[in-house]
Amino acid sequence: MNDLTYFESLKVSWFVFWRIYLSTFVLGLITAKAGIRLDEPFQPIIMALGVFVIMPILLRLALRKHYDGFRFQVVR
């Protein structure tokens, strides 16, 4: 089993985290523009959207990406 180097793990982290930040920013803008307050019942719906829709998409993209010098392979 091959371990990732520090810089390889930084590449993967950057790939995932900047998309998380971007999606969080967009969801925050939509929430603010719609006038939804965080203490209203819509907040759990927005969180569920992020956790169950956006995160699986981002993880799938991260696993399929060919990084410089390495790539992930899922073994079943």
mmCIF file of the C-alpha atoms, coordinates in Angstrom:
data_MODEL
# 
_entry.id   MODEL 
# 
loop_
_atom_site.group_PDB 
_atom_site.id 
_atom_site.type_symbol 
_atom_site.label_atom_id 
_atom_site.label_alt_id 
_atom_site.label_comp_id 
_atom_site.label_asym_id 
_atom_site.label_entity_id 
_atom_site.label_seq_id 
_atom_site.pdbx_PDB_ins_code 
_atom_site.Cartn_x 
_atom_site.Cartn_y 
_atom_site.Cartn_z 
_atom_site.occupancy 
_atom_site.B_iso_or_equiv 
_atom_site.pdbx_formal_charge 
_atom_site.auth_seq_id 
_atom_site.auth_comp_id 
_atom_site.auth_asym_id 
_atom_site.auth_atom_id 
_atom_site.pdbx_PDB_model_num 
ATOM 1  C CA . MET A 1 1  ? 0.000   0.000  0.000   1.00 0.00 ? 1  MET A CA 1 
ATOM 2  C CA . ASN A 1 2  ? 1.403   3.377  -1.017  1.00 0.00 ? 2  ASN A CA 1 
ATOM 3  C CA . ASP A 1 3  ? 1.136   6.329  1.303   1.00 0.00 ? 3  ASP A CA 1 
ATOM 4  C CA . LEU A 1 4  ? 0.642   9.855  0.052   1.00 0.00 ? 4  LEU A CA 1 
ATOM 5  C CA . THR A 1 5  ? 3.442   12.312 0.533   1.00 0.00 ? 5  THR A CA 1 
ATOM 6  C CA . TYR A 1 6  ? 2.748   15.561 2.333   1.00 0.00 ? 6  TYR A CA 1 
ATOM 7  C CA . PHE A 1 7  ? 2.500   17.525 -0.919  1.00 0.00 ? 7  PHE A CA 1 
ATOM 8  C CA . GLU A 1 8  ? 0.225   14.934 -2.518  1.00 0.00 ? 8  GLU A CA 1 
ATOM 9  C CA . SER A 1 9  ? -2.129  15.155 0.447   1.00 0.00 ? 9  SER A CA 1 
ATOM 10 C CA . LEU A 1 10 ? -2.071  18.953 0.095   1.00 0.00 ? 10 LEU A CA 1 
ATOM 11 C CA . LYS A 1 11 ? -3.116  18.610 -3.550  1.00 0.00 ? 11 LYS A CA 1 
ATOM 12 C CA . VAL A 1 12 ? -6.075  16.425 -2.632  1.00 0.00 ? 12 VAL A CA 1 
ATOM 13 C CA . SER A 1 13 ? -7.065  18.652 0.282   1.00 0.00 ? 13 SER A CA 1 
ATOM 14 C CA . TRP A 1 14 ? -6.926  21.769 -1.863  1.00 0.00 ? 14 TRP A CA 1 
ATOM 15 C CA . PHE A 1 15 ? -9.019  20.086 -4.569  1.00 0.00 ? 15 PHE A CA 1 
ATOM 16 C CA . VAL A 1 16 ? -11.778 19.244 -2.085  1.00 0.00 ? 16 VAL A CA 1 
ATOM 17 C CA . PHE A 1 17 ? -11.654 22.218 0.273   1.00 0.00 ? 17 PHE A CA 1 
ATOM 18 C CA . TRP A 1 18 ? -11.818 25.088 -2.204  1.00 0.00 ? 18 TRP A CA 1 
ATOM 19 C CA . ARG A 1 19 ? -14.931 23.526 -3.731  1.00 0.00 ? 19 ARG A CA 1 
ATOM 20 C CA . ILE A 1 20 ? -16.461 23.123 -0.267  1.00 0.00 ? 20 ILE A CA 1 
ATOM 21 C CA . TYR A 1 21 ? -15.754 26.767 0.487   1.00 0.00 ? 21 TYR A CA 1 
ATOM 22 C CA . LEU A 1 22 ? -17.206 27.841 -2.854  1.00 0.00 ? 22 LEU A CA 1 
ATOM 23 C CA . SER A 1 23 ? -20.378 25.788 -2.410  1.00 0.00 ? 23 SER A CA 1 
ATOM 24 C CA . THR A 1 24 ? -20.769 27.072 1.163   1.00 0.00 ? 24 THR A CA 1 
ATOM 25 C CA . PHE A 1 25 ? -20.387 30.642 -0.076  1.00 0.00 ? 25 PHE A CA 1 
ATOM 26 C CA . VAL A 1 26 ? -22.981 30.119 -2.829  1.00 0.00 ? 26 VAL A CA 1 
ATOM 27 C CA . LEU A 1 27 ? -25.436 28.478 -0.412  1.00 0.00 ? 27 LEU A CA 1 
ATOM 28 C CA . GLY A 1 28 ? -24.876 31.368 2.006   1.00 0.00 ? 28 GLY A CA 1 
ATOM 29 C CA . LEU A 1 29 ? -25.584 33.903 -0.731  1.00 0.00 ? 29 LEU A CA 1 
ATOM 30 C CA . ILE A 1 30 ? -28.757 32.095 -1.725  1.00 0.00 ? 30 ILE A CA 1 
ATOM 31 C CA . THR A 1 31 ? -29.840 31.926 1.901   1.00 0.00 ? 31 THR A CA 1 
ATOM 32 C CA . ALA A 1 32 ? -29.129 35.623 2.471   1.00 0.00 ? 32 ALA A CA 1 
ATOM 33 C CA . LYS A 1 33 ? -30.785 36.710 -0.770  1.00 0.00 ? 33 LYS A CA 1 
ATOM 34 C CA . ALA A 1 34 ? -33.900 34.683 0.030   1.00 0.00 ? 34 ALA A CA 1 
ATOM 35 C CA . GLY A 1 35 ? -34.051 36.239 3.494   1.00 0.00 ? 35 GLY A CA 1 
ATOM 36 C CA . ILE A 1 36 ? -33.882 32.908 5.306   1.00 0.00 ? 36 ILE A CA 1 
ATOM 37 C CA . ARG A 1 37 ? -32.744 33.256 8.902   1.00 0.00 ? 37 ARG A CA 1 
ATOM 38 C CA . LEU A 1 38 ? -30.542 30.577 10.410  1.00 0.00 ? 38 LEU A CA 1 
ATOM 39 C CA . ASP A 1 39 ? -32.954 29.936 13.265  1.00 0.00 ? 39 ASP A CA 1 
ATOM 40 C CA . GLU A 1 40 ? -35.722 29.007 10.849  1.00 0.00 ? 40 GLU A CA 1 
ATOM 41 C CA . PRO A 1 41 ? -36.435 25.388 9.909   1.00 0.00 ? 41 PRO A CA 1 
ATOM 42 C CA . PHE A 1 42 ? -34.705 25.810 6.527   1.00 0.00 ? 42 PHE A CA 1 
ATOM 43 C CA . GLN A 1 43 ? -31.246 25.628 8.051   1.00 0.00 ? 43 GLN A CA 1 
ATOM 44 C CA . PRO A 1 44 ? -31.296 21.803 8.494   1.00 0.00 ? 44 PRO A CA 1 
ATOM 45 C CA . ILE A 1 45 ? -32.496 21.468 4.904   1.00 0.00 ? 45 ILE A CA 1 
ATOM 46 C CA . ILE A 1 46 ? -29.567 23.535 3.660   1.00 0.00 ? 46 ILE A CA 1 
ATOM 47 C CA . MET A 1 47 ? -27.130 21.518 5.779   1.00 0.00 ? 47 MET A CA 1 
ATOM 48 C CA . ALA A 1 48 ? -28.572 18.246 4.481   1.00 0.00 ? 48 ALA A CA 1 
ATOM 49 C CA . LEU A 1 49 ? -28.226 19.517 0.919   1.00 0.00 ? 49 LEU A CA 1 
ATOM 50 C CA . GLY A 1 50 ? -24.551 20.198 1.518   1.00 0.00 ? 50 GLY A CA 1 
ATOM 51 C CA . VAL A 1 51 ? -23.815 16.937 3.305   1.00 0.00 ? 51 VAL A CA 1 
ATOM 52 C CA . PHE A 1 52 ? -25.854 14.496 1.213   1.00 0.00 ? 52 PHE A CA 1 
ATOM 53 C CA . VAL A 1 53 ? -25.693 16.096 -2.236  1.00 0.00 ? 53 VAL A CA 1 
ATOM 54 C CA . ILE A 1 54 ? -22.618 18.299 -2.587  1.00 0.00 ? 54 ILE A CA 1 
ATOM 55 C CA . MET A 1 55 ? -20.072 16.280 -0.571  1.00 0.00 ? 55 MET A CA 1 
ATOM 56 C CA . PRO A 1 56 ? -20.608 12.963 -2.422  1.00 0.00 ? 56 PRO A CA 1 
ATOM 57 C CA . ILE A 1 57 ? -20.214 14.798 -5.725  1.00 0.00 ? 57 ILE A CA 1 
ATOM 58 C CA . LEU A 1 58 ? -16.991 16.447 -4.559  1.00 0.00 ? 58 LEU A CA 1 
ATOM 59 C CA . LEU A 1 59 ? -15.561 13.172 -3.269  1.00 0.00 ? 59 LEU A CA 1 
ATOM 60 C CA . ARG A 1 60 ? -16.391 11.407 -6.520  1.00 0.00 ? 60 ARG A CA 1 
ATOM 61 C CA . LEU A 1 61 ? -14.644 14.176 -8.466  1.00 0.00 ? 61 LEU A CA 1 
ATOM 62 C CA . ALA A 1 62 ? -11.602 13.987 -6.172  1.00 0.00 ? 62 ALA A CA 1 
ATOM 63 C CA . LEU A 1 63 ? -11.302 10.226 -6.647  1.00 0.00 ? 63 LEU A CA 1 
ATOM 64 C CA . ARG A 1 64 ? -11.617 10.407 -10.439 1.00 0.00 ? 64 ARG A CA 1 
ATOM 65 C CA . LYS A 1 65 ? -9.100  13.216 -10.907 1.00 0.00 ? 65 LYS A CA 1 
ATOM 66 C CA . HIS A 1 66 ? -5.653  12.368 -12.249 1.00 0.00 ? 66 HIS A CA 1 
ATOM 67 C CA . TYR A 1 67 ? -3.201  14.318 -10.099 1.00 0.00 ? 67 TYR A CA 1 
ATOM 68 C CA . ASP A 1 68 ? 0.387   15.022 -11.123 1.00 0.00 ? 68 ASP A CA 1 
ATOM 69 C CA . GLY A 1 69 ? 2.251   11.830 -10.383 1.00 0.00 ? 69 GLY A CA 1 
ATOM 70 C CA . PHE A 1 70 ? -0.537  9.835  -8.776  1.00 0.00 ? 70 PHE A CA 1 
ATOM 71 C CA . ARG A 1 71 ? -4.205  8.937  -8.853  1.00 0.00 ? 71 ARG A CA 1 
ATOM 72 C CA . PHE A 1 72 ? -6.628  7.136  -6.572  1.00 0.00 ? 72 PHE A CA 1 
ATOM 73 C CA . GLN A 1 73 ? -7.852  3.663  -7.349  1.00 0.00 ? 73 GLN A CA 1 
ATOM 74 C CA . VAL A 1 74 ? -10.844 2.215  -5.564  1.00 0.00 ? 74 VAL A CA 1 
ATOM 75 C CA . VAL A 1 75 ? -10.446 -1.484 -4.838  1.00 0.00 ? 75 VAL A CA 1 
ATOM 76 C CA . ARG A 1 76 ? -13.467 -3.581 -3.875  1.00 0.00 ? 76 ARG A CA 1 
# 
